Amino acid sequence: MTQISVKDEAAMLALGAQLGRALRAGDTVALIGGLGAGKTTLVRGLVQVALPRETVPSPTYTLVQTYELPNYELWHCDLYRLEHPDEAYELGLIDAMGEAACILEWPDRLGALLPDDAMTIEIGFEGEGRQVKLTGWGNFDV
């Protein structure tokens, strides 16, 4: 586990950019954090390191946003509105997890369908900043 203090939005974007350089096709990331914690900001930094002009909205209503990055396809999913884990099949998510890089908000909604080797990023509030815990990233160099 790696723990990082993130002081502001610019630092969260920079952390996302670092993660984007480390992420590979087939990786699944369980992204955990409350409302306003910075989950979408982290993903924005990850996407914009490869596609600087790309708009990166929260997938709250669409459930899935996909991006064609130079080395892999990225799926950014908000699973909050899933009522049953099997609905992930209908989204195409289960197939995508084997091929694309997938970042999943509200990963607990997948239950046993969440891959055992999923990496976890947990964002918590720390004063005006955030505390970010990365689990399953090996020796991620920050």
Backbone bond lengths (Angstrom), bond angles and torsions (degrees), N, CA, C in turn:
res aa  C-N    CA-C-N  psi(-1)  N-CA   C-N-CA  omega(-1)  CA-C   N-CA-C  phi
1 M - - - 1.453 - - 1.525 109.29 -
2 T 1.313 114.93 138.97 1.455 122.73 175.15 1.517 107.71 -118.44
3 Q 1.333 117.17 134.47 1.460 121.91 177.95 1.513 109.13 -116.67
4 I 1.337 115.52 134.92 1.460 121.12 -176.01 1.520 109.08 -133.17
5 S 1.319 117.03 134.31 1.464 121.26 170.86 1.524 107.56 -91.05
6 V 1.326 115.80 128.86 1.459 121.87 -179.55 1.520 106.61 -117.02
7 K 1.330 116.26 119.00 1.467 119.24 -171.52 1.518 115.10 -84.99
8 D 1.355 117.88 -26.32 1.463 118.76 -176.38 1.530 110.91 -159.85
9 E 1.333 115.47 -177.84 1.466 120.92 -177.46 1.523 111.77 -60.98
10 A 1.321 117.86 -41.00 1.466 120.86 -179.77 1.527 110.86 -61.16
11 A 1.312 116.51 -39.41 1.467 120.20 178.75 1.526 111.02 -69.16
12 M 1.335 117.81 -34.89 1.464 120.83 177.21 1.521 110.29 -67.70
13 L 1.323 117.47 -40.82 1.462 121.30 176.00 1.526 110.76 -61.34
14 A 1.331 116.73 -42.31 1.469 121.21 179.22 1.527 111.08 -64.62
15 L 1.328 116.82 -39.86 1.463 119.95 177.23 1.532 109.79 -63.87
16 G 1.328 116.72 -42.25 1.462 120.47 176.38 1.520 111.41 -58.79
17 A 1.323 117.15 -41.31 1.470 120.90 178.48 1.529 110.56 -61.92
18 Q 1.326 117.50 -42.33 1.467 120.90 177.48 1.525 110.80 -61.97
19 L 1.312 116.24 -42.85 1.459 120.46 178.93 1.522 110.68 -63.61
20 G 1.324 115.98 -38.96 1.460 120.48 178.82 1.515 112.17 -60.26
21 R 1.312 116.28 -35.24 1.465 119.95 178.36 1.525 111.64 -74.36
22 A 1.344 117.91 -23.44 1.467 121.86 -178.97 1.528 112.86 -91.36
23 L 1.324 117.13 -24.07 1.463 122.25 -174.93 1.526 111.08 -71.59
24 R 1.322 116.02 145.94 1.466 122.45 179.63 1.519 110.30 -132.10
25 A 1.317 116.32 160.17 1.466 121.38 174.35 1.518 108.49 -56.40
26 G 1.325 116.22 137.50 1.457 121.72 -179.03 1.513 114.03 92.10
27 D 1.343 118.03 -11.95 1.469 120.96 176.84 1.524 109.87 -75.34
28 T 1.324 115.88 141.41 1.459 121.92 172.92 1.518 107.77 -120.86
29 V 1.322 115.38 131.39 1.459 121.72 -178.81 1.522 108.72 -119.75
30 A 1.322 116.56 122.95 1.464 123.21 174.32 1.524 106.71 -90.02
31 L 1.316 116.62 111.61 1.461 122.88 -176.00 1.521 108.55 -102.89
32 I 1.337 116.25 115.40 1.463 122.76 -173.23 1.523 109.69 -118.68
33 G 1.334 116.24 132.42 1.460 120.71 176.77 1.508 109.80 171.99
34 G 1.303 115.93 152.14 1.457 121.15 -179.48 1.520 112.40 -73.00
35 L 1.324 115.46 177.20 1.458 120.97 177.13 1.520 110.00 -59.36
36 G 1.318 116.26 132.42 1.456 120.92 178.07 1.511 114.68 78.01
37 A 1.322 118.06 9.31 1.466 120.73 -178.07 1.521 112.44 -73.14
38 G 1.326 117.52 -25.01 1.464 120.23 -179.65 1.518 114.10 115.87
39 K 1.324 117.42 17.41 1.468 120.86 -178.70 1.530 111.50 -60.83
40 T 1.327 116.44 -49.48 1.465 119.57 -179.07 1.517 110.84 -68.33
41 T 1.313 118.12 -34.24 1.466 121.08 176.86 1.522 110.14 -62.18
42 L 1.322 117.18 -42.63 1.465 121.30 177.12 1.530 110.21 -59.67
43 V 1.324 116.95 -47.30 1.468 120.78 -179.89 1.531 110.21 -65.65
44 R 1.323 118.08 -36.56 1.467 121.47 177.69 1.532 109.77 -59.05
45 G 1.320 117.57 -44.46 1.463 120.49 178.20 1.517 111.29 -63.55
46 L 1.325 116.69 -38.10 1.459 122.60 179.84 1.536 110.67 -64.09
47 V 1.316 116.21 -46.14 1.471 120.52 -178.56 1.525 110.75 -71.79
48 Q 1.321 116.84 -45.58 1.459 120.45 -172.80 1.518 114.39 -72.29
49 V 1.331 118.54 -13.22 1.462 118.74 173.24 1.530 109.12 -66.19
50 A 1.327 117.30 -30.87 1.467 121.88 178.96 1.529 112.37 -97.83
51 L 1.332 116.53 -34.15 1.475 122.45 -177.23 1.530 108.63 -127.27
52 P 1.337 117.96 78.55 1.471 121.70 -170.87 1.528 115.88 -55.72
53 R 1.309 118.63 -29.47 1.462 120.51 -176.78 1.537 113.09 -94.99
54 E 1.324 116.42 2.88 1.465 120.85 -176.04 1.527 111.73 -72.12
55 T 1.325 116.43 132.33 1.457 122.06 172.10 1.522 107.06 -81.48
56 V 1.317 117.23 133.15 1.467 121.32 -176.92 1.529 108.90 -123.88
57 P 1.333 116.31 90.56 1.470 119.51 178.89 1.525 110.99 -83.12
58 S 1.311 115.45 163.04 1.461 120.07 171.56 1.528 107.77 -70.68
59 P 1.334 118.37 137.78 1.460 120.22 179.24 1.531 112.99 -85.43
60 T 1.314 117.91 28.28 1.460 121.86 -176.74 1.527 112.64 -53.99
61 Y 1.318 117.55 -44.99 1.468 120.39 -175.68 1.528 112.95 -95.31
62 T 1.330 116.67 -31.20 1.464 119.81 -179.37 1.523 111.44 -85.30
63 L 1.308 118.05 -15.85 1.459 127.33 -175.95 1.519 113.27 71.60
64 V 1.333 118.32 -37.70 1.465 121.13 -178.28 1.529 109.77 -136.98
65 Q 1.322 115.70 133.53 1.458 123.08 168.99 1.525 105.67 -120.37
66 T 1.323 117.94 131.29 1.463 120.12 177.76 1.522 109.52 -115.11
67 Y 1.322 114.81 149.48 1.458 122.13 -179.76 1.526 108.57 -136.51
68 E 1.319 116.23 133.81 1.461 121.41 174.85 1.522 107.75 -91.77
69 L 1.322 115.96 95.52 1.456 121.38 177.44 1.522 108.68 -86.64
70 P 1.318 118.89 162.66 1.466 119.78 -175.22 1.534 114.89 -56.75
71 N 1.335 118.58 -36.23 1.468 120.28 -174.53 1.523 114.78 -107.77
72 Y 1.320 116.82 -7.10 1.461 120.08 -178.48 1.520 109.96 -169.45
73 E 1.320 115.11 164.14 1.457 120.92 172.11 1.528 107.18 -91.65
74 L 1.319 116.51 137.99 1.459 121.94 179.43 1.520 109.12 -112.77
75 W 1.338 116.37 130.48 1.463 123.10 172.30 1.522 107.58 -108.74
76 H 1.321 116.85 122.82 1.468 122.48 174.31 1.521 105.83 -110.15
77 C 1.327 116.75 114.15 1.457 122.13 -172.10 1.521 111.57 -120.66
78 D 1.324 115.39 137.88 1.454 122.01 171.44 1.523 106.43 -110.69
79 L 1.310 116.95 109.29 1.460 121.98 -172.87 1.526 113.20 -96.33
80 Y 1.326 116.81 9.61 1.459 120.65 -175.01 1.525 112.52 -54.47
81 R 1.335 116.86 -38.48 1.463 120.02 -174.49 1.529 113.82 -87.94
82 L 1.330 117.61 3.23 1.462 118.77 174.65 1.521 109.06 -68.77
83 E 1.304 116.66 130.56 1.460 120.75 178.82 1.521 111.72 -92.43
84 H 1.333 116.79 -21.03 1.455 121.54 179.67 1.533 108.01 -148.86
85 P 1.328 118.34 140.80 1.465 120.45 -179.39 1.529 114.33 -52.81
86 D 1.318 118.17 -33.43 1.464 120.76 -178.39 1.530 113.13 -62.35
87 E 1.323 117.68 -18.87 1.463 120.18 177.17 1.523 111.87 -63.39
88 A 1.334 116.89 -19.72 1.469 120.69 177.26 1.527 111.09 -63.71
89 Y 1.330 117.22 -28.77 1.467 120.54 175.42 1.528 110.32 -64.40
90 E 1.326 116.84 -42.67 1.463 121.81 -179.89 1.521 111.99 -62.46
91 L 1.328 116.81 -32.78 1.463 121.26 177.85 1.530 112.16 -74.95
92 G 1.324 117.23 -15.65 1.465 121.09 -174.37 1.514 112.34 85.07
93 L 1.326 116.04 6.56 1.463 121.21 -174.48 1.523 112.98 -66.38
94 I 1.308 118.00 -39.52 1.459 120.13 -176.57 1.529 110.18 -62.31
95 D 1.331 117.05 -42.66 1.464 120.67 176.20 1.520 111.21 -66.83
96 A 1.328 116.83 -41.03 1.465 121.03 -178.43 1.523 111.65 -62.77
97 M 1.341 117.78 -33.85 1.466 120.13 -177.56 1.522 112.09 -62.49
98 G 1.292 118.80 -22.61 1.455 120.34 178.26 1.512 113.73 -86.15
99 E 1.345 116.47 -15.49 1.453 120.15 -173.31 1.524 113.87 -120.57
100 A 1.311 117.27 -44.99 1.463 122.32 -177.76 1.529 109.16 -95.60
101 A 1.316 116.11 169.88 1.458 120.48 167.31 1.527 105.73 -85.93
102 C 1.316 117.44 132.71 1.464 121.83 -176.32 1.517 110.47 -124.44
103 I 1.327 115.52 127.06 1.454 121.63 174.59 1.519 106.71 -111.29
104 L 1.319 115.95 121.06 1.456 121.95 -171.12 1.523 111.55 -115.91
105 E 1.328 116.04 115.24 1.459 120.38 170.33 1.522 107.46 -85.65
106 W 1.306 117.52 144.47 1.455 124.74 -176.07 1.534 109.76 58.80
107 P 1.330 117.59 50.91 1.464 121.14 -176.55 1.523 113.88 -64.36
108 D 1.327 117.49 -20.20 1.466 120.41 178.27 1.527 111.65 -60.44
109 R 1.338 117.66 -22.66 1.471 121.57 179.33 1.529 112.32 -66.86
110 L 1.339 116.86 -16.18 1.467 119.94 178.34 1.522 112.34 -83.34
111 G 1.320 117.29 -16.32 1.459 120.02 -178.45 1.523 110.68 55.28
112 A 1.324 116.74 -130.79 1.466 122.47 -177.07 1.525 112.82 -70.73
113 L 1.329 118.84 -8.74 1.462 121.04 179.09 1.530 112.66 -79.67
114 L 1.336 117.28 -12.52 1.462 120.12 175.68 1.523 108.02 -68.16
115 P 1.339 117.86 124.47 1.463 119.54 -178.55 1.528 112.37 -58.17
116 D 1.330 115.34 142.28 1.466 120.80 179.43 1.519 112.35 -61.80
117 D 1.335 116.68 -28.68 1.460 119.99 -177.24 1.533 112.91 -94.23
118 A 1.347 116.98 14.34 1.467 119.89 178.63 1.528 109.74 -62.48
119 M 1.312 114.99 137.72 1.455 121.50 173.47 1.523 107.33 -82.25
120 T 1.316 117.40 149.34 1.459 121.34 -178.06 1.518 110.24 -119.67
121 I 1.328 114.72 133.92 1.465 121.52 171.48 1.522 105.86 -122.94
122 E 1.318 115.68 116.95 1.464 121.10 179.87 1.522 108.50 -113.54
123 I 1.334 116.33 123.04 1.464 121.89 -178.33 1.519 108.81 -110.57
124 G 1.316 115.75 121.79 1.450 121.35 177.88 1.518 110.79 -122.36
125 F 1.312 115.93 157.55 1.463 121.25 179.02 1.523 109.74 -76.68
126 E 1.330 114.86 140.05 1.465 121.73 178.13 1.531 106.98 -143.00
127 G 1.325 116.34 89.64 1.465 120.45 -175.18 1.522 109.32 61.57
128 E 1.321 117.02 -126.91 1.461 121.84 176.90 1.526 111.65 -83.20
129 G 1.325 117.24 -13.66 1.456 121.76 -177.72 1.514 112.03 -104.82
130 R 1.314 114.25 -158.06 1.460 121.03 -179.10 1.518 109.90 -136.88
131 Q 1.312 115.27 152.42 1.465 123.28 172.25 1.530 105.79 -109.90
132 V 1.320 117.05 125.10 1.459 122.09 -177.54 1.523 108.37 -116.82
133 K 1.333 115.47 126.58 1.463 121.72 177.60 1.518 108.20 -112.52
134 L 1.320 116.14 124.61 1.460 121.95 177.78 1.515 107.84 -110.52
135 T 1.327 116.35 124.05 1.459 121.80 -179.96 1.524 108.07 -122.93
136 G 1.323 115.83 134.21 1.446 120.34 179.03 1.514 113.50 88.15
137 W 1.320 117.94 13.91 1.463 122.36 -178.85 1.524 111.50 -100.62
138 G 1.334 117.55 8.52 1.463 119.19 -177.81 1.515 109.16 64.58
139 N 1.301 116.45 -135.10 1.465 121.02 -179.69 1.520 109.63 -100.66
140 F 1.333 115.53 64.42 1.453 120.37 179.52 1.523 108.86 -59.46
141 D 1.319 117.08 124.86 1.464 121.84 -177.04 1.512 109.97 -91.74
142 V 1.331 115.80 112.97 1.458 121.06 -177.90 1.513 109.90 -104.58
